Amino acid sequence: MKPRKLYSPALSRALSRAITSSTATTTPSQCGSAFPLKTVTVANFEPSLAELRHHVRSSDFVAIDLEMTGITSSPWRESLEFDRSDVRYLKIRDSASRFAVVQFGVCPFRWDSSNQSFVAYPYNFYVFPRQELDGFGPCNEFLCQTTSINFLAKYQFDFNAFIHEGISYLSREQEREAIRSLNSMHDSECSDISKLNDVRDLPSVNMADILFTERMKNKFSEWRDGLLMEQSQSDQIQGSRKVLKQRFEVIFFKTRPALKLEGFTSRQLKLIQLVIKKHFKDLSYINVNNAGSSSQQIVVYTDSEDELNLLLKEVKEENHRAKKTKIQAAVGFRHVIDLLSSEQKLIVGHNCLLDIAHVYNKFIGPLPGTPEEFVVSINKCFPHIIDTKVLMNTDYILQARMKKSRNSLGSAFSVFCPQIAAGSKSTELVSPSHVKVDVEVDDSRSSSWNPGGKHEAGYDAFMTGCIFAQLCSDLGVDFKLHESLKLASNEKLQKYINHLYLSWMHGDIIDLSTGDKVSNSSPSYSPKRRHPNILFENIVIIWGFPSNVKSSDVRECISKVFGLTSVVSVYQMDATAVFVQFSKTELVSDFLLLKEKLERSNGPILVLHPLSKLLDGGNTCAANYDTYKEICGSPLSQDLFADQANAVTMMLKTKLIEFKVALRSKEHENPSVQDNVNDVAMNFVEKIKPNSIDQLSNVQSTGQASPFEIEDSGVAEANL
């Protein structure tokens, strides 16, 4: 999936065929000349992972591709021309954290020197963020864009396979948190094995509870008394089985007689625990966890307290091992990511920064707040990444071949790999300069097939790898001279390694090795820019103005005050907000101060002022570029930018109020701190208020918070 515009049909990949439960592999022997592809679901994940591990370890590089449920959560979160590189990263972070990955394509490529060709092993994984650990955190949530879902359906995406057969996963951070929680529970004095100590008296508010409690007391008494009668013990147990077969099962638990409870509600189980606690010292209620199933509730008979303690200790250790096994099993698809990371192979993608961000967010942990932190973290996991789109467009010769074609993956595949795209041994398409690629699935190797299904993760990963192999050849990498290619250290590729597009539309490239923004070195590359000379320190963001005010009106109003040459450009963010770039940096603060002064006066001066049209209604807000960045970094999400900014404002106003209340509470508890409260509060406000931010709204007229009374966005939140 590539970070393109919200309404482009290429927003997400899609399957071209449905998966059935009877088979997960499409091979030539099964489907004639169909493209050979290994489709992986829960049913065949374990053996497929073992195969993939072998292929990755013997590979020279691995191509990947992801399919997602959407790209941007709102129009203003698209990559805009006035977005600085750190803001572009925040928008990518927002997308990766809100949308789900539905397919993950992995395709290892190995150079076969005996046949002078590459061998590709394409895998197509269905993934689904199913919650496998009961009681661990909230259920996973993700957004779906209607355009993306419609596109998936258009290409016969099997949503049932995605939901019911998709492979679940835990990120590394989720696994660590689960293990920490498990160890904390195991080390605590109050274990969940025997919950009698945690049970409090439940009010018997209705006759049903009273009757149920009495019936349970009689049943346990009957069973326990039968155990104590040596001569008729076996008959009594058998009799109990017949009487209680709908609710109890008589078993032996660790050589001790026991009753397994089935079919009870949670409230009924609590009532049973109360009955055991009050009336039976030789019976114990035990919660047993099994690695392959849900927990079981058992009532066990023990002869003494020492025997009970020994039993609880045994069960406690077994429960711990069972839960740990469940956590390991829940790792799921992340084993694939761990494999790619541990092998440190060259990872190849096409316009893949969003793909890499999804990989990090879904399988490593929450994305860091800054691009600098992100590149440090991702470089530890994947030190060698190359983007075929960067490769094509930063080399003049390669770019010339794509000049008359679109830069989509399918177009690049047709241009650089025509013989592979045709999927046949056509002599008309074969050229000595073309790199040969065979495909192998389930030990069946093929060099001839019908073209595969585009917009399918496994096939798109295959196309990406083929393009990369051909680009390497075109750049002068001679595969025939190397027994072990070691492409990640090849001198002809070094200047492209870890360079990924922050925005293809605007030509911004980030170096994942350093975090620096890299200029596009191609002499023929000229991204289409309406505003080529953007100075972010000269920019003001204005939002909430009357709906009848257009960009031209904004320019006219400001120019009347600060001069005809004061405004360099006005860029419409959405229907509610604009960027205004001034010709001089000092005009930013001049405008913000003037706006604040006019709104505070709220008199005839404002009515007659040239800015009155812009400020009409009292809801117009303005801020410098750093505030825009912080609003983009907020976890809140609104469709319109004005609504987003106002929502952030209210959230931060609430935080400040809570902070002041906490300070006052400390003042009452310790009168000696009274003199420091006001100083601390003022220091806090100064620390969190955005730089040069204008009055976010008229406090008296609208009841909203002034920026000098609130903190702003995710950066400030981290300081709390």
N, C-alpha and C positions, 0 to 999 in steps of 0.2 A: 504494500500500500504506500502510495507516495503523497507527500503533503501538497496537494493541489487545492484548487478552489472548492468551496463548499458544495457547489451545485454541479460540479463536473462529474460525468458518469464514471470517471476513473477514481472516484473517492475510495472505493474499497474493492478488493478482489472478490471473486465468486467462483463457485464450483461449476464445472460444465457437465458434471455427471453426479448422480446420487449414489450414496453409499448404502449397501445392504448388509445385513448382519451375517449373511452366509459367506461373504468374501470381502476382503479388504485390499486386494491387489488386482490391478489390471495389467495383464501381460499379453504378449502377442499370441500365446497359445490359447488364451481365453477369449480374446476379442479381435482375432484376426490381426489387422495391422494398426490397431489403436495404439496411441502413445503409451509405452510401458511406464507405469507409475505405481508406487507403493503407497496406498492410502491406509492410514493408521488411526484406529480408534481405541477405546478402552479394551476391547476384546483381544486385540493382537499387539498391544503396546509393549509388553515385556519382551517377547521374541524379536520384535522390530527394533527395540532399543539395543538389544545385543548385536543385531546385524549392523545397525548404524554405528555403534561403537567401533566395530572392526573397520568399517569403511572410512570413518573420520580419521582414525589413527593412521591409516595407510594413504590418506588423501594428500594432495598438494595445496588445495584450497577448498573452502566450503561456501557455497552461495546460499543465501537465505531470502525469504520474502514473507510478508505478513499480510493477512486480510483482517479488516477491522469493521466495527459497527458504525464508524463515522470518523470525521476529521476535526471539525470545529464545533464547539458548543453554542456559538453565537456569531453573527456576521462580523462584529468588530474584533473577534479573536482570530480572524483570518490574518495572514501575513500582509501588512500594509506597507506602503512605500515609506511612510514616516516612522516605521518601527526600527529602533536601534537593535543591534545584535543581541543584547541581553534581554530585550523585550521579546524578540522573536523566540528565544529559548523559553521564556515564561509561557508563551502561547503553545509551544510544542509540549511543554510539561503539562499544561492544562489538558491538552488533547489526550496525551498518553494516560493521564490519571482518570479520565472520565469515560473513555470508550474501551470496548473489549476487543481482544484478539479472538477471531473465530477460526482461523486456519493459520498454520505455521509451516511454511515450506523449507525443507532442508535438503540440499543437494551437494554431497561431496564429489569432487572431481579428482581423479587419479591419472597421472600420465603413464601410459602403457608404452614403454620404449620398444617392445617387440613388434607392436603394430603401428607405432608412430601415430598414436591417437590418444585422446582423453577418453576415460570411461566415467560416465556420470551415473550416480545412484540417487534418483529423485524420490523423496519422501514427502507425503502430504499428510500432516497431522491435524486432526480436529481437536481443538482445545476448548474447554468450558470451565469458568471459575466456580465450580461446584464446591460447596462447603462440606468437606469430608470429616471434619473434627467437630463433634457435638459440643456445644457450650464454649467454643473458642471464638470469641469476637463476634461482631455482627455479620449478618449475611452480606455477601458481596453484591455490589450494585454497579451498573454501568448504563451509559446512555446509548440510545440508538437513533441515528439520523434516518428520517424517512427516505431520503434520496438514496442513502447507502443500502438500506434494507430492501428497497424496491429494486435496486441494481442487483443485489444478491439473488433475489427471487427471479429476476429476469433471466439469469444464467443457471436456473434450476438448482440453487443452493439448497441442500438438505438440512433444513432447520431442525428436524427431528434428530438427525444424526449429531448435529452440533450440540443439542441440549442433552439428549439421552446417552449418546456414545462418545461425546467429547471427553478428552483426558483432562482431569482436574490437576491442580498444582498448588504448591505453597511457594512463596518467595523465600529467599534466604532469611530475610528479616522476620517473616511470619513463622518460619521454622524455629528460629532462635527464641522468639517470644513464646511459642508453644512449649518448647523445652524448658524455658525459665519458669513458666507457669506450672508445668508438671513437677519440676524439682521443688518448687516452693510448696506445692501441695503435698509432695512426698515427705518433705522435711518438717512440715507443720505437725504440731501435736495432735490436732483434731483432724483425723483422716476421714475421708468419705467412705471408708470401707464399712464401718459400723456407724450408722447415722443416729444411734439412739441418744447420744449426748447432745445432738443438735436439735432434737425434736422437742418442741414446746407443746403444751396442751392446746389442742384445737377446740374452739368452742363448738359444742354439739348443738348447733342452732336449729336442727330439724330432726324429726323422728327417724328419718332414714339413716343418719349418722349413728344414732343411738342403737337402732336395731342392727346395723352392720357391725358396730363395735362388739355388741354382745354376741352376735353370731360368730365372729372371728375368735373371741375368747373361748367359746364353747368348742370350736373346731380345733384350736391349738391344744386345749386341755385334753380333748379326746385323743388326739394324736400322741401327745406327750405321755399321757397315762398309759397308752397302749405300749409305748416303748419301755416303760418301767415294769410292765407285767411280763416276766420272763417266760412263763409257760405259754402265753398266747400272743407273744410279740409279733411273730410273722403274720398271724391271722389278722391282727389289728391293723398292721401296716397295709395289708392287702385290702382290708375293709375300708380304710381311709382313702385308698386309691379310688375305690368305686364311688364312695360318697362324695369325694372332693375333686373328681377328675376334671370338672369344668374350670376350676380355679387353681388347683394345686397339682403338682406332680411329685410323688414320693421318690427321692433319690438318695444316693450316698455321696456326700461331698467331703473329699479327703478322708475317706473311711468312716465318716460320721453321718448318722441319719439326718436327713434334711428335707425340707419342702421347697420346691421351686415355685415361685409365685408368678402367675401369668394372667393377663387379661384385666388387671386392676388399673384404675385411674390413679393419677398422682395423689389425689386427696385420699383415696382409699389406702394407698400405700403408707401415707403418713398416719392414718388411723391405725393401721396394722402395727406400725412402729410404736405407737403409744400403748397399744395393748401389750406388746412384748415387754416394753419398759416397765409397765406398772404391775404386771401379773406373772411374769415368767423369768425367774433369775437364771434358769438353766437353758433358756432359748436365746438365740442371738439373731438379729436381723443384719444381713451382710449384703453389700453391693459388690458384685463381681464383674470385672471388665474382661472381655475376651478380645483378642486381636482381630478376629475375623467377624465379630458380630457386636450388637449393642450390649449394654450392661444387663446383667441378670440379677434379680432380687431373690434372695434365698434366706430361709429361716433354718438355722442349724442348732442341733442339740449338742451340748457339751456337758461333761460331768463335773468340771471344776473351773475356777477362775483362771488357773494356770493353763489349763487346756485351751480355754477361750483366748487368752493372750497369745499363746503360741499360734493358734489358728489365724488370728487377726494379723499377726506379723507375716505369716506365710502369704496370706491373701494380699496384704499391702504390697509386698515385693512383686507378686505376680501381676497385680493391677498396674504397677509402675512399668513393668516390662511390656505388658499388653498395650498400654497407652503410648509408650515410646515406639513400639512397632507400628501403631496406627499413624503416628506422626511421620515416620519414615515412609510409610506407604502413601501418605497424602502428598508427599513431595511431587509425585506424578511426573508431569511433563518437564518440570524443572531439571530432571536428570539429563535431558537433552542439552539444556543451556549449560549445566555444569560440565558436560562432556566437551562442548565447544570451547568453554573457558579454560578447562584444564589442559586441553591439547594445544592451545595457543596457536591454532591454525589461522591462516589469513582468511578473514571473513569478507565476503563480497556481497554487496547490495546494490540496488539501483535507486538513487535519490533516497537514501535509506536512513537519514537522521531520525525521522519519526519512528521508523522500525526499531532502531537501536534504543530510542527513548522508551518504546513499549517494552522491549526486552528487559531493560533495567527496571522499569516500574512494576512489571508483572512478576519478574523472577528474581530480582536482586533486592529491591526495597523501594520506598518512596523516593521520587526524584529529588535531588538537592535543589536548593533555592536559587543557586547561581550557576551560570555555565562553567565558571572556573572550578567549582566543586564537582560538577557533573563530569567534566573531562578527566579529572584526577581519578574519580571512582570508576568510570567506564574503562579507562586505560588499564586499570589493574585487572579487570575481568577480560577485556578483549584488547590486547595491545596492538593488534594489526587489523585494521578495517580499511577497505578500499571501496570507493563508490564509482560504479561504471559511468554514471552521468558526469561526474567530475572529470573522469578520465577522457571522456569523449569531448568535453567542452573546454578543457584547458590545454589541449594540444591542437595546434592549427590544422595539421593534416587530417586528423580524425574528425575535427569539427567540419572541415570542408566536405567530407563525405555525407554528413548529416544536414548540410545546408538547406537542401530542398525537401527535407523530410521533417516530420514532427519529432520531438525528443522523447516520445513515449517509449516504454519498454518494448512493445510490439513492433514499433517502427524501427527502433535500433536493431532488433533481432533480424528483421527482414533485410536491413541494409548491410549489416556486418556478417550475418550468417545465413545467406539465402539458401544454401544447400541443406542446412539443418532445419531451417524454417519450413522448407518444402517437404521435409521428412522422407525423402526418397533418394535413390541413387541415380539421380538424373545427371547424365554426363554433360548436359548443357550448363549446369550450375557448378560443377566441380572445377576447382582451380587449384593449382599448386600452393597458392598463398592462403587458401582456406584451411583452417584447423579442423581436423576430423574429430568427431565426437560420437562415441557409441554409448548406448544406455544399457544398464544391467539391473534387473530386478529379479530377486529370488533365483539367482544363479543362471538366469536366462539373459543372454546378451543379444542386443539387436542394433543394427545400424540403419534400419529402414522402418518407417512407420508413417501413419497419417499425422498431420499436425495436431498437437495436443490442444487442450482447452485453455485459452487465455483467460485471465482473471481467476486462475486457480493457483493457490500458493505454491504447490509442488512444481507445477509446470513453469510458473513465473520464475521460481528459483533456478530451474534448469536453463531457461532463456538467459537469465542474468549471468550464470556461470559460462555459458557458451559465448556471450558477448565479451566477457572479460578475457577468456582464452584467446579470442580473435584479436582483441585490442592489444594484448600482450605481444602477439605475433607481429602485429602492425607496428608496434613500437620497437621491434628488434629483439625481443626476448626469444632466444633460440632454444626450444624445448629439447631438440635432438642432442644438444651438447651436454645436457645435465641428466645424470642418473637420479639425483635428488634435486628438485627444482629450487626449493627454498625461496619462493617468490617474495615472501615478506621482507627479505633482505636484498632482493635484486636491485642493483643500482639504477636500472632504467625505470623502476617503479617508485623509488624512494620519495620523490617529490610529490607523489600522489597519495601515499599511505596516510591514513587518518585525516584526510581532508574531505569534509562532508558539507553539503549545501545546507546552510541555515534557511535559505530561501532561494530556490532556483529562479523564481520570477525576477528577483532583484540581484542575483549574482553574488549573494553573501556566502562565503565559505568559512567554516570554522575548523581549526586544527585541533583534533582531539588529543594530540600529544601535549599541547601547550595551553589550549583555551583561547589562543589569539585568533582574531579575525584575519583571514588571508585574502589578499586581493587576487582577482582572477587574472592570471598572467597571459591568457590567450590574446593575441593582438587583434583578433577579429571579433572578440566577444564584446558586445555592447548591449547590456540589458535595457529594456525599454523603460525609461524613467521620465515621468512628466516633470519631476522636480529634482534635477541632477545634483544641486548643491545644497544639501540639507545640513544645517547646523543645529544640533539638538538643544544646545544651550540657549538658542534664540527662539525656542518654540513655546507657545502657550496652548493648552488644551481648554477649549470652552465647550460647555454642555448645558443643557436645560433651558436654552433660549426658546422663544416662541416658535411654534411650528411653521409660521409663515416667513420666518427669517431664513434666507438662503446664504450660500457661501459668498456670493457677490455682495449681499447686504452687510455681511460681517466685515469684509474688506473695506467697503465704503464707510461704514461707521468708524472704524479704527483710523482710516486714512484721514478723515476729517479732523481728527484730534492730533495725530502724531505726524501727519504729513503724507503726501502722495507716495513717497518712496519708502515709507516706514514698514509696509507689509510686502514681503517677498512673495509669499504664496499662502493660499488657504486650501486645505485638503479636507474633504468631507469624510469623516470616519464612519458615521452612519447618520440616520435621520435626526439624531439628537445631539451630535457632537462634531466639532471640527478641530483640526490642527491649524494654528496660525503661526507662520514663521516671520519674525521681525528681521529687519535689516541689521539691527544692532542688539547686542545682548542686554544692554541697560534698559531697552524698551520693554523687556519682559517684566521687570519689577515696577517700572513706571506704570504700565498698564494695570497690573494687579493692584497697586496702591491706589490708583485713580478710581478703579472700579469699587474698591472697598469704601473709599471716601464718599463716593456718590451714593452708594446704597445706604450708608449710615446717615447721610443727610436727609434722604427720603423727602425732599421738598421740591419747590419750583425749579431749583437748579438742575435736579435730575430730569425733570420733564422737558426742559429746554435744551438739555445737553445732547450732542451728537450721538452719544452712546445709549440714549434712552430707548431707541428701537431694539437694541440688543439686550438691554436689561429689563425690558418691559415684563411685568408679571412677577418679578422678584424671585424667580427660580433659577436665574442664570448663574452658573458657577464657572470658575476658572482656576487653573493651576499650572505650575511649570511641568517640564517633561518628567522629572523624577517622580512626581505624584502619579502621573500616568503609568509609569512603570510599576509603582507599588499597587495601583488599582488592578493592573493586569495580573499581578502576582497573588491577588487575593483568592482564597478558595471558594468564595461566593461566585455565583454565576447567574447573570441576567441577560436577556436577549438584547436589550438596548443599553448602550454605554451609560446614559444618564441614570437609568435604574441601577446599574451596577455601582456607579460612583455613590449614589445616594444610599444604597444598601451597605456599602463599606463604611460610609459615614456613620450610619446608625449603629452598626456593630461596634465601631471604635468608640463612639460616644458612650455606649453601654459599658465598655471595658474601663473607660476612665471613671465613670460613676462608681463601678465596683471597686476600683483602686482607691478612690477617695473614702468610700465606706470602710474599707479595710484599714486605712490609716486612722480614721476616727475611732475605730474599734480598739486599735492599739493604744490610742491616746487615753481612752477610758480605762484600759487595763493598766497602763503605766503612765501616770500623770507627768512623769519626768520628761516624756517625749513630746509634750504639748508644744513646746517652743519650736520644735523641729518639724512639725507636721506641715506647716505652710511652705517651708523651704523645700521639703521633700516633694510635696505636690507640684510646686512650680518647676522643680528640676525634672520631674517626671514628664510634665507637659512639654517642657522645652526639648526633652529627649525624643519624644514621640511625634511632635508635630512636624508635618512635611515642610521642607524648605520652600520658602517663597510662595506657599500656597495661599491663594486668595480666600476670602470668606466663602465657605462652601454653600452657605445659604443665609438668608436673613433670619437670624435667630428669633427676633421679635415677631416677624410676620408669618414665618412658616413653622417655627418650633423645631427646626433642625439645628444640628450642632455646627458651631463655628470650628474651623480647622484648628484654632488655637485652644479648643476645648476637647479635642479628640486626638487620638493617634491614628495613623493611617496604615492599613494593609498588612500583608504578611511579614514585611521586614520589622515593623513595629511589634507585631504579635510575638515575634521571637524574643523580644526584649522583656516580655512580661514574665 
